[in-house]
Amino acid sequence: MKQALQYSGSGDVVVADVPVPKLLTGCVLVRIHASLVSAGTERAASEFAAKSLLQKARVRPDLVREVVNKIRRDGLFSAAAAVRSRLDQSVAPGYSSAGTVVAVGSGIPDINVGDSVACAGAGYAVHAEYACVPRLLVARIPRDARISFEEAAFTTVGAVALHGIRLADAGLGDTVAVIGLGLLGQLTVQLLKAAGCRVLGMDIVPARAKLAAELGADAVSSSESDFRAVCFEHSRGHGVDAVLITAETPSSAPVQLAAEVARERAVVVAVGTVGMEIERRLYYEKELTFRISRSYGPGRYDSAYEQKGRDYPIGYVRWTETRNMEAFLHLLASRKLALQPLISHRFPITNAPAAYELIKGNTGEAFLGVLIVYPDASSGDEFAAHRSVEVLQPPHTAARADNSIGIGVLGAGSFAMSTLLPAIKHTGNARLIAVCAANGQRSRHAAQKFGFRYCATDETKLLDDPEINTIVIATRHNLHAPQILSAITAGKHIFCEKPLCLTEEELSEIVRHYCEIAVPHRTLLMVGFNRRFAPMVQRLKAFTDGIHEPLALHYRVNAGYISPDHWTNDIEIGGGRILGEACHFVDLLTFLAASPIIEVRATTVRNPGQYSGDNVILSLQFANGSSGTISYLSSGDRTASKERLEIFGGGAVAILDDFRYLELVRHGRKQISRSRFRQDKGHRDEWRAFTAAINSGGKSPIPFEDLISTTLATLKALDSRASGEPVAVDSAGFLAAHCSSNS
């Protein structure tokens, strides 16, 4: 399918052929007929992307601080690689569209194939021939309503306008001022008129003011002084009841003007993106209420609402973003709104870059509503299976007869793009056959950047491909277990990023499948516990192997704060930070102690508020008498080193600091290793070890027993944190109970 993509480093917009997105649970797949280009949001993003690095730094000093801190912590080369990876990415612009439903995901009883719908949401209602959109970001176009797809494509912006009006408490008979008569302002004027308000509009562009008057505004003006007079004239000298600022400007002049034309105790709502330096005197003297409107309404930016479909009860939240979209469509159906006069330009999807040249002002043309339109689908089968794959290279260009490893990658998120795939590409010991992601744009970008033969959005294409004998899993954590099981059944070698799974039930299924299918066919399963392969850890391991008594291991992790609504903290998707990241450190201590864990205790550090779930002390007891402590803390300063490991035993001490400094001390002699410019956590070496095992027919570089011990111990840590008591870990017994084969 065709999709518009924008590159973060240059701002260039291109139209690419990408796979049709995968239909996800709780979503609908929509064949798009029209999408609206935002002259505000999308222009701002495009202009920022087009800036040079120096200009970006001036606009976003916070990003500069992030880079400087990363250089200090990880080294210059590691930081530079991360910056290059971010700038090289493409994004999918667009957030308002309309089309026809061609497929419905499970869990959606009220949308059917063939329904006409409006779609919303950045990253969902993108400029593409097909879009996979969560249910609560979709509003059905009323049946039998004479609403064109072009009109319905305005629904998201209409919902933004409606939410702003609701925040203004504007009602029947109120006099309301609208400052800024671009697309958002024009819709706001018409919606206010439909609500029975007297509407006064102002825009510095006379043509826009004139259009607002033609579409129903009671009075308009193109100068601030005239607008003040108009407002007092139409309010009998009192000032207006509410002001909606729908302008797009860094200036705070609209905020000041709003205060001047408002009556006492009026409401001022900033709907557009404007400067907000509020002059206290007028706001104080009139006791004005200033509000900032957040997008389309309640539910916006709430992942439980938007992504999981958990609606708010109507008795408590009357107007959600979905209900605002539906209300806008009903007003359209009743012909209360005139949208055709707002459409200034139409561009076919194949010429989408021209739309961005227009909104950036490069053509010099005036514009208002800019639409991207799509060719009519001849049938509902356009998204059929073959459309979920895009071939980028003919087979002979990618094939290497001297190499038996064919790679298929599931997932193309930030870690895969910045770390895992560069490591795989650098080693050059495998054929890169295919990459699959639910999002076609990400799938194509990864395939194009790293030289995969084809990209896909349907993982069964990779599992069924006979040229792929190794599956790399880099998806979100909740997908790991089912994808591992599918890959084992397909007879593939598996490299899965941590964690292995999120529940004991999933772990037992993996053990059973591994023993019944993988072991007899000598297929390998490995988890990306890369730290044990880091060069400094290998030297540390050689040092500790010479200590013939139990070790005391202390691991301090300055993990850094992430918000509670980050997907990693979602128990259903990420499993939380103990399962999602602390497993790395459990594995490394298991490797260094050279013994299975027999007991784990997890104690939460009772910081108030935001940190309480992420600050935890893990105490590990190993079968050989060694003892480990992991202090996993999110309440520290990110500029400090992230990881520090100290080991004591047999009259020796070892210190590893952030994989850039290693100190080994024994018998009064000290060995020190430093890496000044790069942090090496072992990603390349783990991949070399894994592919070497495949080529030699040997065992996995990480014994299966270690994978089970680490995963089971991490799962038991959650039980311990809940109970406040230590919990026994019997990985050997777990294996025996669920594995009938002799592995």
Phi and psi in degrees as a GROMACS rama.xvg file:
@    title "Ramachandran Plot"
@    xaxis  label "Phi"
@    yaxis  label "Psi"
@TYPE xy
-89.5615  138.328  LYS-2
-147.53  140.749  GLN-3
-82.6159  131.489  ALA-4
-127.551  146.633  LEU-5
-124.987  131.25  GLN-6
-88.9234  131.153  TYR-7
-65.3424  -31.9728  SER-8
-78.097  -31.2672  GLY-9
-118.041  -21.5947  SER-10
84.1827  -1.93735  GLY-11
-63.5841  137.919  ASP-12
-108.112  129.91  VAL-13
-129.937  160.666  VAL-14
-110.187  121.88  VAL-15
-122.05  155.933  ALA-16
-87.1623  118.227  ASP-17
-129.238  159.898  VAL-18
-65.9815  149.242  PRO-19
-60.3679  135.823  VAL-20
-62.917  152.459  PRO-21
-71.9282  138.88  LYS-22
-77.3174  118.001  LEU-23
-101.108  159.561  LEU-24
-58.5665  135.933  THR-25
77.9799  11.4627  GLY-26
-126.098  165.815  CYS-27
-122.34  148.848  VAL-28
-99.7639  124.439  LEU-29
-118.551  131.169  VAL-30
-84.4377  111.621  ARG-31
-80.648  137.468  ILE-32
-109.542  -29.195  HIS-33
-155.337  142.612  ALA-34
-137.207  148.655  SER-35
-100.439  133.102  LEU-36
-90.0286  127.369  VAL-37
-83.6013  116.4  SER-38
-70.7164  -16.4149  ALA-39
-95.222  -70.2129  GLY-40
-60.5377  -50.0541  THR-41
-72.7164  -33.051  GLU-42
-65.6973  -42.8344  ARG-43
-61.6504  -43.3552  ALA-44
-64.4124  -39.9612  ALA-45
-67.0369  -42.166  SER-46
-66.1984  -38.3163  GLU-47
-66.6479  -43.2839  PHE-48
-62.0936  -32.2763  ALA-49
-77.4862  -11.055  ALA-50
-70.5644  154.257  LYS-51
-70.7826  169.511  SER-52
-59.013  -40.247  LEU-53
-65.1587  -42.5939  LEU-54
-66.063  -39.8586  GLN-55
-60.35  -40.8589  LYS-56
-63.2237  -38.1273  ALA-57
-67.8989  -38.1336  ARG-58
-75.905  -37.2735  VAL-59
-123.129  73.55  ARG-60
-61.8417  -22.7009  PRO-61
-64.1435  -36.0126  ASP-62
-69.2626  -34.1857  LEU-63
-62.4279  -43.7391  VAL-64
-61.1506  -38.9035  ARG-65
-60.1141  -44.0852  GLU-66
-65.6628  -44.6595  VAL-67
-60.0161  -43.7081  VAL-68
-64.5052  -36.8466  ASN-69
-69.1088  -36.6304  LYS-70
-61.0024  -45.3718  ILE-71
-62.7707  -38.7917  ARG-72
-83.75  -45.1291  ARG-73
-108.418  -12.2232  ASP-74
103.479  155.869  GLY-75
-61.9724  -47.2787  LEU-76
-66.5463  -40.3077  PHE-77
-64.4109  -41.8131  SER-78
-65.7086  -41.7372  ALA-79
-62.7746  -39.4732  ALA-80
-63.8161  -39.5816  ALA-81
-65.706  -41.0877  ALA-82
-65.2609  -44.8299  VAL-83
-60.3849  -40.1303  ARG-84
-63.3284  -40.7032  SER-85
-68.3492  -42.9922  ARG-86
-70.5261  -23.3661  LEU-87
-81.6896  -11.3426  ASP-88
-75.1624  152.997  GLN-89
-107.187  151.064  SER-90
-120.488  159.803  VAL-91
-105.194  103.335  ALA-92
-73.8492  165.147  PRO-93
112.946  143.919  GLY-94
-154.472  9.96421  TYR-95
-147.709  118.1  SER-96
-153.701  175.973  SER-97
-151.69  148.866  ALA-98
-175.714  -159.2  GLY-99
-116.079  134.799  THR-100
-72.403  126.868  VAL-101
-112.246  -12.9393  VAL-102
-159.314  148.102  ALA-103
-124.758  126.365  VAL-104
-74.5813  165.718  GLY-105
-64.9118  150.061  SER-106
88.45  9.51363  GLY-107
-120.772  103.02  ILE-108
-90.1646  -14.0794  PRO-109
-112.228  8.65617  ASP-110
-124.23  136.709  ILE-111
-123.871  156.252  ASN-112
-58.5343  133.578  VAL-113
99.7774  -14.6212  GLY-114
-66.3124  142.793  ASP-115
-91.063  132.142  SER-116
-139.247  157.052  VAL-117
-103.568  144.312  ALA-118
-123.806  149.281  CYS-119
-136.82  164.08  ALA-120
109.531  123.21  GLY-121
-60.8865  135.803  ALA-122
86.5671  -11.7794  GLY-123
-116.697  -61.261  TYR-124
-84.172  61.3396  ALA-125
-84.9743  169.319  VAL-126
-81.4227  86.0621  HIS-127
-152.274  160.18  ALA-128
-67.9696  -28.0442  GLU-129
-133.504  148.919  TYR-130
-142.395  138.72  ALA-131
-99.9405  116.217  CYS-132
-126.432  131.802  VAL-133
-60.2734  150.51  PRO-134
-53.9398  -44.019  ARG-135
-81.0126  3.01908  LEU-136
-107.994  18.8307  LEU-137
-126.135  135.994  VAL-138
-126.2  128.717  ALA-139
-72.5227  133.988  ARG-140
-73.8686  127.08  ILE-141
-52.6258  133.193  PRO-142
-63.5491  145.887  ARG-143
68.1704  4.28992  ASP-144
-81.6686  142.137  ALA-145
-88.2056  67.0876  ARG-146
-114.63  121.633  ILE-147
-78.1997  159.817  SER-148
-64.047  -31.5906  PHE-149
-62.3664  -42.8256  GLU-150
-67.6885  -43.0932  GLU-151
-64.2463  -24.5926  ALA-152
-65.4256  -13.987  ALA-153
-84.2817  -1.20342  PHE-154
-59.8608  -41.5664  THR-155
-62.2056  -46.5407  THR-156
-65.233  -35.7775  VAL-157
-61.9704  -38.5739  GLY-158
-66.5545  -36.0667  ALA-159
-60.9088  -45.8391  VAL-160
-63.2797  -42.98  ALA-161
-61.8131  -42.7912  LEU-162
-64.3121  -39.4207  HIS-163
-61.6068  -41.2296  GLY-164
-64.3381  -40.8852  ILE-165
-64.7198  -38.6354  ARG-166
-66.3191  -27.0914  LEU-167
-79.5634  -7.15538  ALA-168
57.1915  31.8975  ASP-169
-77.9914  133.401  ALA-170
-138.705  -176.982  GLY-171
-51.7532  125.089  LEU-172
89.2726  -9.63724  GLY-173
-72.3385  151.107  ASP-174
-100.976  121.181  THR-175
-126.277  134.366  VAL-176
-99.4266  139.202  ALA-177
-120.743  115.84  VAL-178
-103.509  113.405  ILE-179
106.088  109.487  GLY-180
-117.493  41.2431  LEU-181
-73.81  -158.72  GLY-182
-59.0575  -47.5529  LEU-183
-62.3162  -41.3902  LEU-184
-66.3017  -40.3596  GLY-185
-63.1097  -41.4398  GLN-186
-65.848  -39.5841  LEU-187
-62.1831  -42.3915  THR-188
-58.0827  -48.6814  VAL-189
-66.8465  -38.1689  GLN-190
-66.8479  -39.6025  LEU-191
-63.8137  -41.2218  LEU-192
-63.4618  -39.207  LYS-193
-64.0689  -26.432  ALA-194
-86.6049  1.13627  ALA-195
85.0878  26.1892  GLY-196
-97.3684  155.709  CYS-197
-86.9983  126.321  ARG-198
-119.575  129.515  VAL-199
-119.152  125.779  LEU-200
-117.296  151.183  GLY-201
-141.895  132.164  MET-202
-152.37  142.719  ASP-203
-73.0524  -11.8187  ILE-204
-94.3915  110.92  VAL-205
-56.107  -36.9631  PRO-206
-62.7084  -36.861  ALA-207
-70.8385  -38.7879  ARG-208
-62.538  -41.6472  ALA-209
-63.0153  -43.066  LYS-210
-61.939  -40.8611  LEU-211
-61.2741  -39.1857  ALA-212
-64.6303  -40.83  ALA-213
-65.7834  -28.0807  GLU-214
-96.5181  10.509  LEU-215
124.827  -10.2699  GLY-216
-60.7723  139.99  ALA-217
-73.2856  -30.4448  ASP-218
-159.812  147.913  ALA-219
-138.493  164.162  VAL-220
-154.465  155.8  SER-221
-114.884  6.3147  SER-222
-132.087  147.485  SER-223
-63.2802  -42.5587  GLU-224
-63.975  -43.4787  SER-225
-65.6103  -35.6868  ASP-226
-66.4939  -39.1268  PHE-227
-58.4014  -45.0928  ARG-228
-63.9852  -41.5928  ALA-229
-60.9448  -44.2312  VAL-230
-63.2221  -43.1217  CYS-231
-74.021  -31.7784  PHE-232
-64.0077  -41.7451  GLU-233
-87.0825  -0.747815  HIS-234
-120.749  17.4028  SER-235
56.9355  35.4815  ARG-236
83.9342  -1.38284  GLY-237
-85.9696  -27.9247  HIS-238
100.643  160.41  GLY-239
-76.5009  158.764  VAL-240
-77.0879  -27.1999  ASP-241
-156.07  152.791  ALA-242
-128.601  129.019  VAL-243
-110.97  118.638  LEU-244
-95.0737  107.901  ILE-245
-113.414  18.6759  THR-246
-78.8926  166.357  ALA-247
-128.188  98.0772  GLU-248
-161.694  144.526  THR-249
-73.9401  -10.7836  PRO-250
-73.1087  148.836  SER-251
-94.3702  6.4801  SER-252
-57.586  -40.7403  ALA-253
-61.6084  -33.6102  PRO-254
-67.6455  -39.9441  VAL-255
-66.8091  -44.178  GLN-256
-62.0536  -39.6646  LEU-257
-58.8435  -42.328  ALA-258
-65.0821  -35.5732  ALA-259
-69.4133  -34.4466  GLU-260
-94.9544  -5.57753  VAL-261
-84.9677  149.802  ALA-262
-78.766  174.984  ARG-263
-62.6493  139.454  GLU-264
58.8785  28.1194  ARG-265
-78.6415  172.599  ALA-266
-113.455  131.579  VAL-267
-114.08  126.215  VAL-268
-120.494  124.231  VAL-269
-88.9711  107.629  ALA-270
-98.0506  -42.8231  VAL-271
-80.7465  176.04  GLY-272
-90.9744  105.574  THR-273
-132.928  162.425  VAL-274
-64.0482  150.087  GLY-275
-130.715  43.4333  MET-276
-84.2926  99.0542  GLU-277
-86.1949  126.105  ILE-278
-79.3278  114.973  GLU-279
-63.0653  -35.7772  ARG-280
-55.2446  -55.4531  ARG-281
-66.8977  -41.1974  LEU-282
-64.8811  -34.064  TYR-283
-73.5545  -48.1193  TYR-284
-64.2996  -35.0246  GLU-285
-92.8452  -6.01356  LYS-286
52.6032  53.0036  GLU-287
-79.6473  151.994  LEU-288
-103.653  123.575  THR-289
-108.93  125.123  PHE-290
-126.946  148.936  ARG-291
-111.857  122.937  ILE-292
-81.7159  130.781  SER-293
-104.666  92.1201  ARG-294
58.9348  -133.701  SER-295
-88.6886  -10.1133  TYR-296
133.434  179.699  GLY-297
-53.5397  135.147  PRO-298
111.201  -26.1864  GLY-299
-65.2632  133.303  ARG-300
71.5842  7.62489  TYR-301
-98.6061  108.689  ASP-302
-63.9348  -32.437  SER-303
-63.9668  -36.758  ALA-304
-76.4042  -55.4247  TYR-305
-75.1515  -43.4379  GLU-306
-93.7871  -28.9189  GLN-307
-104.426  -5.13537  LYS-308
73.1166  28.0102  GLY-309
-92.1986  95.8296  ARG-310
-71.3289  155.192  ASP-311
-86.3549  138.43  TYR-312
-59.0322  133.16  PRO-313
-64.6492  -26.0929  ILE-314
-68.9787  -17.9991  GLY-315
-110.361  -33.4837  TYR-316
-129.809  96.1223  VAL-317
-66.563  -45.0468  ARG-318
-116.529  94.3125  TRP-319
-86.1579  176.275  THR-320
-62.5971  -37.1989  GLU-321
-65.661  -43.4873  THR-322
-69.2871  -30.7258  ARG-323
-65.2092  -40.9001  ASN-324
-62.0862  -44.2201  MET-325
-63.9463  -39.9814  GLU-326
-63.2419  -41.0667  ALA-327
-61.7586  -42.8446  PHE-328
-65.2349  -36.6918  LEU-329
-67.8492  -36.2154  HIS-330
-65.228  -37.7195  LEU-331
-62.2349  -44.464  LEU-332
-62.1759  -32.9012  ALA-333
-86.9776  7.45632  SER-334
59.4843  35.6158  ARG-335
-84.6187  -11.0571  LYS-336
-126.107  143.354  LEU-337
-114.045  109.902  ALA-338
-105.008  -25.6954  LEU-339
-56.2584  -39.3958  GLN-340
-64.7872  -15.4138  PRO-341
-86.0512  -13.3155  LEU-342
-85.0812  113.35  ILE-343
-99.9628  -28.531  SER-344
-144.916  148.667  HIS-345
-131.102  133.256  ARG-346
-128.164  134.891  PHE-347
-67.4675  154.36  PRO-348
-56.7825  -32.0834  ILE-349
-66.8075  -17.7281  THR-350
-116.925  28.2851  ASN-351
-57.3073  -36.1792  ALA-352
-55.3045  -31.3508  PRO-353
-65.0623  -30.284  ALA-354
-64.3741  -37.2561  ALA-355
-75.7766  -32.5592  TYR-356
-61.4179  -37.4296  GLU-357
-66.3851  -52.8537  LEU-358
-71.2238  -20.9413  ILE-359
-81.1036  -2.77169  LYS-360
82.8193  11.4285  GLY-361
-74.7117  -19.2746  ASN-362
-95.7288  -17.1961  THR-363
79.9018  2.58634  GLY-364
-84.4618  147.096  GLU-365
-75.2144  148.742  ALA-366
-151.492  165.588  PHE-367
-142.488  -89.2314  LEU-368
-89.8833  115.778  GLY-369
-111.242  118.244  VAL-370
-109.422  145.993  LEU-371
-107.443  128.709  ILE-372
-115.954  157.288  VAL-373
-127.967  149.773  TYR-374
-63.8567  145.782  PRO-375
-66.1014  137.663  ASP-376
-78.9624  136.086  ALA-377
-75.0328  -25.9958  SER-378
-157.939  172.108  SER-379
-78.948  3.52991  GLY-380
-95.2337  10.7737  ASP-381
-63.2252  -23.5999  GLU-382
-95.975  18.5302  PHE-383
-57.683  172.135  ALA-384
-52.4628  -41.0309  ALA-385
-66.7454  -18.2143  HIS-386
-80.0513  -9.43792  ARG-387
-84.4039  5.13187  SER-388
-130.581  137.098  VAL-389
-124.36  123.124  GLU-390
-87.7869  126.166  VAL-391
-103.082  -27.3378  LEU-392
-136.086  141.689  GLN-393
-66.3164  149.857  PRO-394
-53.0036  -39.4328  PRO-395
-67.9262  -21.7581  HIS-396
-77.461  -21.0319  THR-397
-103.823  -17.7702  ALA-398
-73.5284  143.612  ALA-399
-135.157  109.466  ARG-400
-64.5944  -22.2611  ALA-401
-88.1038  10.0485  ASP-402
-134.127  126.446  ASN-403
-94.9973  -2.14982  SER-404
-97.3014  117.78  ILE-405
-112.419  123.262  GLY-406
-101.741  133.978  ILE-407
-123.799  126.649  GLY-408
-109.408  130.398  VAL-409
-104.768  114.488  LEU-410
109.671  136.147  GLY-411
-141.813  46.1963  ALA-412
-81.1387  -170.081  GLY-413
-64.3431  -39.9858  SER-414
-66.2177  -44.2754  PHE-415
-60.2178  -43.0175  ALA-416
-72.5478  -37.4731  MET-417
-90.1885  -25.1404  SER-418
-128.319  -56.3343  THR-419
-68.7764  -52.6738  LEU-420
-65.653  -38.1144  LEU-421
-60.0254  -37.161  PRO-422
-65.7823  -43.5064  ALA-423
-63.8329  -44.7251  ILE-424
-62.8617  -40.8912  LYS-425
-64.7022  -38.2491  HIS-426
-70.0594  -30.1236  THR-427
62.7694  27.0835  GLY-428
-112.041  24.5976  ASN-429
-152.889  154.523  ALA-430
-84.9977  127.769  ARG-431
-90.3826  100.912  LEU-432
-88.8648  -55.6027  ILE-433
-151.358  152.465  ALA-434
-129.86  140.005  VAL-435
-129.995  131.359  CYS-436
-142.829  153.131  ALA-437
-61.6812  -30.4472  ALA-438
-93.6793  118.718  ASN-439
-62.822  -33.925  GLY-440
-64.7979  -44.7711  GLN-441
-66.6424  -39.4822  ARG-442
-60.1566  -46.4348  SER-443
-66.6499  -42.3913  ARG-444
-60.0305  -44.4791  HIS-445
-63.9737  -43.3041  ALA-446
-64.2719  -41.9828  ALA-447
-68.9312  -41.6466  GLN-448
-67.7624  -38.4842  LYS-449
-105.765  0.307271  PHE-450
84.1063  30.8692  GLY-451
-73.0104  153.051  PHE-452
-68.8247  -42.365  ARG-453
-147.74  163.727  TYR-454
-123.118  155.827  CYS-455
-150.498  164.871  ALA-456
-118.221  -0.780875  THR-457
-114.743  111.914  ASP-458
-66.8235  -22.1549  GLU-459
-64.1823  -24.8073  THR-460
-61.247  -38.4452  LYS-461
-76.0622  -40.8799  LEU-462
-65.6842  -30.0949  LEU-463
-91.0328  -4.9208  ASP-464
-79.4643  116.216  ASP-465
-66.7201  -20.8629  PRO-466
-76.8624  -15.9369  GLU-467
-96.4954  115.595  ILE-468
-112.107  -0.675098  ASN-469
-137.449  125.158  THR-470
-105.973  128.261  ILE-471
-106.316  122.653  VAL-472
-106.748  116.543  ILE-473
-134.655  38.1175  ALA-474
-91.3818  -176.758  THR-475
-66.7492  156.278  ARG-476
-61.3362  -34.4356  HIS-477
-67.8425  -16.0997  ASN-478
-90.9893  -12.2661  LEU-479
-59.3145  -52.3516  HIS-480
-61.0705  -51.9278  ALA-481
-62.0408  -34.0372  PRO-482
-73.0154  -35.4597  GLN-483
-62.0115  -45.8094  ILE-484
-62.0779  -41.5362  LEU-485
-64.8428  -40.7418  SER-486
-69.0333  -38.271  ALA-487
-61.4645  -45.889  ILE-488
-61.0931  -35.2432  THR-489
-78.7369  -3.97162  ALA-490
77.6079  28.6626  GLY-491
-99.4085  148.808  LYS-492
-68.0838  149.769  HIS-493
-131.888  127.853  ILE-494
-117.309  114.121  PHE-495
-117.609  128.472  CYS-496
-64.0068  154.326  GLU-497
-65.4475  152.475  LYS-498
-85.3035  167.786  PRO-499
-65.7246  -40.9427  LEU-500
-165.537  179.747  CYS-501
-115.895  -8.92019  LEU-502
-141.326  160.558  THR-503
-66.5257  -32.6778  GLU-504
-62.3972  -43.1204  GLU-505
-65.1327  -39.2788  GLU-506
-63.0926  -41.314  LEU-507
-64.8005  -37.0597  SER-508
-66.1162  -39.9217  GLU-509
-64.0584  -44.7696  ILE-510
-59.8201  -45.5745  VAL-511
-62.0537  -48.0427  ARG-512
-64.2128  -40.2941  HIS-513
-61.6885  -46.2874  TYR-514
-69.5345  -37.2126  CYS-515
-80.8909  -31.8443  GLU-516
-116.209  -50.3428  ILE-517
-69.935  -44.7141  ALA-518
-61.5918  -48.9023  VAL-519
-61.4395  -30.7996  PRO-520
-96.5832  4.43421  HIS-521
56.1297  38.7807  ARG-522
-93.6321  145.608  THR-523
-100.391  147.666  LEU-524
-126.503  124.887  LEU-525
-137.067  144.009  MET-526
-106.669  145.181  VAL-527
-74.9259  56.287  GLY-528
-83.3984  76.6041  PHE-529
-70.9165  -25.1415  ASN-530
-60.8432  -33.091  ARG-531
-67.1203  -14.4057  ARG-532
-98.7442  -3.9281  PHE-533
-61.3776  140.222  ALA-534
-53.8637  -42.9017  PRO-535
-67.8706  -33.6722  MET-536
-68.8224  -36.8467  VAL-537
-62.3414  -40.1353  GLN-538
-67.207  -38.0221  ARG-539
-63.8057  -41  LEU-540
-63.1019  -43.1458  LYS-541
-61.0519  -34.4173  ALA-542
-69.4911  -47.222  PHE-543
-73.0216  -24.5013  THR-544
-63.709  -19.2836  ASP-545
-85.8837  1.01639  GLY-546
-99.6449  118.052  ILE-547
-106.049  52.9893  HIS-548
-158.097  165.213  GLU-549
-57.1587  146.763  PRO-550
-103.701  150.934  LEU-551
-109.509  117.263  ALA-552
-117.174  128.154  LEU-553
-123.118  118.308  HIS-554
-119.175  116.577  TYR-555
-106.331  125.007  ARG-556
-118.82  113.57  VAL-557
-88.2763  78.0357  ASN-558
-69.1166  -29.7345  ALA-559
85.9947  149.455  GLY-560
-79.5817  136.683  TYR-561
-128.626  150.483  ILE-562
-66.6986  151.617  SER-563
-59.3511  -26.554  PRO-564
-91.3665  7.36063  ASP-565
-65.6582  145.838  HIS-566
-59.9795  -29.0322  TRP-567
-62.1324  -35.2619  THR-568
-82.1121  -4.98065  ASN-569
-78.5057  115.635  ASP-570
-58.8127  -34.4676  ILE-571
-76.4606  -28.8853  GLU-572
-106.15  -50.6974  ILE-573
-98.899  -22.1531  GLY-574
83.6027  -5.39992  GLY-575
92.1503  167.687  GLY-576
-78.1607  -23.8113  ARG-577
-65.9624  -51.0139  ILE-578
-68.9846  -38.7652  LEU-579
-77.0977  -29.8028  GLY-580
-134.588  -38.2741  GLU-581
-61.5256  -20.8471  ALA-582
-58.7029  -30.2543  CYS-583
-55.3591  -45.4975  HIS-584
-79.2541  -30.9516  PHE-585
-62.981  -43.4944  VAL-586
-63.4499  -43.5161  ASP-587
-63.8581  -41.37  LEU-588
-66.8548  -36.639  LEU-589
-61.7279  -41.9681  THR-590
-63.3219  -45.1404  PHE-591
-74.0508  -35.4155  LEU-592
-74.3277  -20.2753  ALA-593
55.6384  44.732  ALA-594
-161.022  146.917  SER-595
-72.6686  153.752  PRO-596
-79.6832  135.348  ILE-597
-114.083  -13.5369  ILE-598
-157.297  143.468  GLU-599
-135.788  142.553  VAL-600
-133.377  132.114  ARG-601
-118.92  125.582  ALA-602
-121.296  125.596  THR-603
-82.3135  132.445  THR-604
-78.2897  119.05  VAL-605
-81.5218  58.3403  ARG-606
-71.0731  141.89  ASN-607
-70.9784  147.565  PRO-608
71.9045  -124.436  GLY-609
-66.3696  -25.3947  GLN-610
-92.9429  -12.2166  TYR-611
-57.8332  -34.6753  SER-612
-80.039  -16.4604  GLY-613
-107.99  -6.51779  ASP-614
-100.166  109.846  ASN-615
-144.388  145.246  VAL-616
-110.166  120.05  ILE-617
-102.711  127.918  LEU-618
-112.327  123.424  SER-619
-116.419  134.287  LEU-620
-112.695  131.062  GLN-621
-105.517  156.4  PHE-622
-61.7982  -28.6225  ALA-623
-88.4207  10.0609  ASN-624
94.6025  -9.49502  GLY-625
-67.6785  156.47  SER-626
-134.178  135.431  SER-627
-126.706  145.447  GLY-628
-128.975  128.757  THR-629
-116.975  115.182  ILE-630
-97.9486  101.514  SER-631
-100.858  109.932  TYR-632
-129.009  134.169  LEU-633
-109.031  3.66329  SER-634
-100.657  12.3372  SER-635
-93.0799  -175.127  GLY-636
-92.5394  126.513  ASP-637
-65.669  -18.6916  ARG-638
-73.8368  -17.9466  THR-639
-76.0351  163.23  ALA-640
-60.3041  148.597  SER-641
-80.025  -44.4353  LYS-642
-128.296  133.441  GLU-643
-138.86  125.55  ARG-644
-119.205  130.441  LEU-645
-125.389  134.471  GLU-646
-128.044  135.134  ILE-647
-127.297  140.11  PHE-648
165.589  144.294  GLY-649
58.5968  33.6583  GLY-650
72.8268  17.0818  GLY-651
-124.504  157.123  ALA-652
-135.976  138.228  VAL-653
-130.413  138.468  ALA-654
-131.036  125.135  ILE-655
-119.836  120.837  LEU-656
-118.203  107.394  ASP-657
55.1565  26.976  ASP-658
59.9115  22.4282  PHE-659
-125.638  -8.88227  ARG-660
-144.238  127.05  TYR-661
-129.633  128.688  LEU-662
-125.996  122.832  GLU-663
-119.286  124.116  LEU-664
-127.265  125.475  VAL-665
-155.82  137.478  ARG-666
54.4777  36.74  HIS-667
76.7059  1.55083  GLY-668
-104.415  137.231  ARG-669
-119.983  128.68  LYS-670
-112.841  129.561  GLN-671
-125.447  132.123  ILE-672
-122.47  139.339  SER-673
-132.85  148.148  ARG-674
-126.394  105.887  SER-675
-79.3689  -33.6518  ARG-676
-111.356  -13.769  PHE-677
-143.936  141.719  ARG-678
-98.6748  126.235  GLN-679
-117.029  105.54  ASP-680
-97.4876  11.3782  LYS-681
92.5391  12.3241  GLY-682
-64.4742  -41.2182  HIS-683
-69.7331  -41.8058  ARG-684
-69.171  -33.5549  ASP-685
-65.9156  -37.7715  GLU-686
-69.2252  -39.4313  TRP-687
-60.4514  -42.5427  ARG-688
-65.1926  -40.0973  ALA-689
-66.5865  -47.462  PHE-690
-69.5859  -31.2083  THR-691
-64.4985  -38.8337  ALA-692
-65.5338  -37.8832  ALA-693
-64.9593  -46.6699  ILE-694
-64.5483  -34.9993  ASN-695
-88.2634  -10.853  SER-696
74.1825  18.6806  GLY-697
-87.3016  -168.175  GLY-698
-84.262  162.648  LYS-699
-62.6068  141.875  SER-700
-59.0803  -26.4387  PRO-701
-109.206  115.196  ILE-702
-55.3628  142.566  PRO-703
-56.2776  -35.5745  PHE-704
-61.8025  -36.0348  GLU-705
-67.73  -39.781  ASP-706
-60.3832  -42.6051  LEU-707
-69.3037  -41.7237  ILE-708
-61.3526  -47.3057  SER-709
-64.5854  -46.836  THR-710
-65.4298  -44.9124  THR-711
-64.4943  -39.9535  LEU-712
-64.1137  -38.6352  ALA-713
-68.0428  -40.2266  THR-714
-64.1862  -41.1657  LEU-715
-67.2503  -26.8639  LYS-716
-61.9188  -35.0877  ALA-717
-65.8658  -39.7262  LEU-718
-63.2011  -40.8486  ASP-719
-65.8063  -41.4105  SER-720
-62.4943  -36.242  ARG-721
-71.7257  -37.8943  ALA-722
-91.1876  -22.6868  SER-723
78.4097  9.8884  GLY-724
-121.944  154.332  GLU-725
-66.2702  150.643  PRO-726
-127.081  133.977  VAL-727
-71.8361  146.95  ALA-728
-123.772  116.023  VAL-729
-121.4  78.914  ASP-730
-68.7464  -33.8811  SER-731
-64.6813  -42.2362  ALA-732
-66.2379  -36.9363  GLY-733
-63.2775  -43.4194  PHE-734
-63.6029  -44.163  LEU-735
-63.6445  -34.8631  ALA-736
-73.3704  -27.4008  ALA-737
-116.024  -1.49847  HIS-738
-120.226  113.835  CYS-739
-90.4728  -15.4708  SER-740
-87.3293  161.847  SER-741
-91.9441  97.1831  ASN-742
